[in-house]
Amino acid sequence: MPRPIRDRRIQTVPAYDIFHPAAACPLQALSDVVLSLDEFEALRLADYEGLYQEAAALRMGISRQTFGRIIESARKKVADALVNGKVLRVGGGNTILQNEDGQNMIIAVPTDASGFIFPHFGHCELFAIYTVEGLNITAEQSFALPGLGGCKSGVASELAKKKVEVLIAQNIGEGAIRQLSSFGIRVIRGLSGSARAAVEAVLAQENL
């Protein structure tokens, strides 16, 4: 018995669901290509937002391998429509529209054992993870990543799995910032002192 297809999370639907050549012939005379909503979302995350496939897969709630198959199919369909002058329609698929409104925000801060911001992101193994609702911190936990620091491959991926959206740091290199960004994590740098106080200061300035 085949495994059921798992619903894929999407965060948006296209403003327009049909694209066609500016040709004189009626649309009925043109062949169709149907791009499913999960394929549209995969294109949006990987090719428009520029996320790594692992990060995009996390956003959609699917495996990296499944995302790879979806994005490959999506790109082939778009190429078929462009090269062969076909009508491209968007719709269908096993998807769940994920409404981000009102959800909590997750903020990570590299820290030392005393709860102060660790000065060098590339050498940090401990993170404080804050759950924020509105402008208030509602939960706090520690998260250790032994042996993984800076722009090494594991950090951004592990933080993305924790649904981290913002990272507050003191000193952090451009390479690490680019990799975190590719996983949808925005970096605010140049802060020092207490990790919790830094989060509260950022929230007070409404920089998020």
RADA-V160861 format. One record per residue. N is the residue number from 1. RES is the residue in three letters. OMEGA is omega in degrees with one decimal (* if undefined). Layout:
<<N:RES:OMEGA> <N:RES:OMEGA>>
This chain:
<<1:MET:-177.5> <2:PRO:178.3> <3:ARG:178.1> <4:PRO:178.6> <5:ILE:-179.0> <6:ARG:177.7> <7:ASP:179.9> <8:ARG:179.7> <9:ARG:173.7> <10:ILE:-176.5> <11:GLN:-179.5> <12:THR:171.9> <13:VAL:-175.9> <14:PRO:176.7> <15:ALA:178.1> <16:TYR:-175.3> <17:ASP:175.9> <18:ILE:178.9> <19:PHE:-176.7> <20:HIS:177.4> <21:PRO:176.1> <22:ALA:-175.2> <23:ALA:-179.2> <24:ALA:-176.8> <25:CYS:179.5> <26:PRO:-178.6> <27:LEU:-178.6> <28:GLN:-178.4> <29:ALA:-177.2> <30:LEU:175.3> <31:SER:-178.9> <32:ASP:165.5> <33:VAL:-178.4> <34:VAL:177.5> <35:LEU:-178.5> <36:SER:-177.3> <37:LEU:177.1> <38:ASP:175.3> <39:GLU:175.6> <40:PHE:180.0> <41:GLU:178.6> <42:ALA:177.2> <43:LEU:-179.5> <44:ARG:-177.2> <45:LEU:-174.5> <46:ALA:-171.8> <47:ASP:178.9> <48:TYR:179.4> <49:GLU:177.4> <50:GLY:178.9> <51:LEU:169.3> <52:TYR:-177.9> <53:GLN:178.8> <54:GLU:179.3> <55:ALA:179.2> <56:ALA:178.2> <57:ALA:177.6> <58:LEU:179.4> <59:ARG:-176.1> <60:MET:178.5> <61:GLY:-178.8> <62:ILE:179.9> <63:SER:177.0> <64:ARG:-179.7> <65:GLN:178.4> <66:THR:178.3> <67:PHE:179.1> <68:GLY:178.8> <69:ARG:-178.7> <70:ILE:-176.6> <71:ILE:177.3> <72:GLU:178.3> <73:SER:-178.4> <74:ALA:-178.6> <75:ARG:179.3> <76:LYS:179.8> <77:LYS:179.1> <78:VAL:178.1> <79:ALA:178.7> <80:ASP:-179.5> <81:ALA:-178.1> <82:LEU:-175.7> <83:VAL:-173.5> <84:ASN:176.0> <85:GLY:-179.0> <86:LYS:173.3> <87:VAL:178.1> <88:LEU:178.4> <89:ARG:-179.2> <90:VAL:177.6> <91:GLY:177.5> <92:GLY:-179.8> <93:GLY:179.1> <94:ASN:-174.5> <95:THR:172.7> <96:ILE:177.9> <97:LEU:-176.8> <98:GLN:-179.1> <99:ASN:-177.7> <100:GLU:-176.2> <101:ASP:175.1> <102:GLY:179.4> <103:GLN:176.2> <104:ASN:173.2> <105:MET:179.7> <106:ILE:-179.8> <107:ILE:178.2> <108:ALA:177.1> <109:VAL:174.5> <110:PRO:-173.9> <111:THR:168.4> <112:ASP:-176.0> <113:ALA:-178.1> <114:SER:178.9> <115:GLY:175.9> <116:PHE:-178.7> <117:ILE:178.0> <118:PHE:-171.5> <119:PRO:-175.8> <120:HIS:-178.0> <121:PHE:-175.7> <122:GLY:-179.1> <123:HIS:-175.5> <124:CYS:177.2> <125:GLU:-176.5> <126:LEU:179.8> <127:PHE:169.0> <128:ALA:-178.3> <129:ILE:-177.8> <130:TYR:171.8> <131:THR:-175.2> <132:VAL:174.2> <133:GLU:-172.8> <134:GLY:177.2> <135:LEU:-176.2> <136:ASN:174.0> <137:ILE:-177.7> <138:THR:179.0> <139:ALA:180.0> <140:GLU:176.5> <141:GLN:176.5> <142:SER:-177.6> <143:PHE:-176.9> <144:ALA:176.2> <145:LEU:-176.9> <146:PRO:174.3> <147:GLY:-179.4> <148:LEU:-179.2> <149:GLY:174.6> <150:GLY:-175.3> <151:CYS:174.8> <152:LYS:-166.4> <153:SER:-172.5> <154:GLY:-170.4> <155:VAL:-177.1> <156:ALA:-179.7> <157:SER:-178.4> <158:GLU:177.5> <159:LEU:177.9> <160:ALA:177.8> <161:LYS:175.9> <162:LYS:-179.9> <163:LYS:177.1> <164:VAL:178.3> <165:GLU:-178.1> <166:VAL:173.6> <167:LEU:177.2> <168:ILE:-176.4> <169:ALA:175.2> <170:GLN:176.9> <171:ASN:-178.7> <172:ILE:-176.7> <173:GLY:-179.4> <174:GLU:178.9> <175:GLY:178.5> <176:ALA:178.9> <177:ILE:179.9> <178:ARG:-179.0> <179:GLN:176.7> <180:LEU:178.8> <181:SER:-179.8> <182:SER:175.1> <183:PHE:177.4> <184:GLY:-178.5> <185:ILE:179.6> <186:ARG:-176.5> <187:VAL:169.9> <188:ILE:-174.0> <189:ARG:177.2> <190:GLY:-179.9> <191:LEU:179.4> <192:SER:179.2> <193:GLY:-178.3> <194:SER:-179.6> <195:ALA:-179.0> <196:ARG:179.4> <197:ALA:178.7> <198:ALA:177.7> <199:VAL:-179.8> <200:GLU:178.8> <201:ALA:178.3> <202:VAL:179.1> <203:LEU:-179.1> <204:ALA:179.0> <205:GLN:179.3> <206:GLU:179.8> <207:ASN:-172.5> <208:LEU:*>>
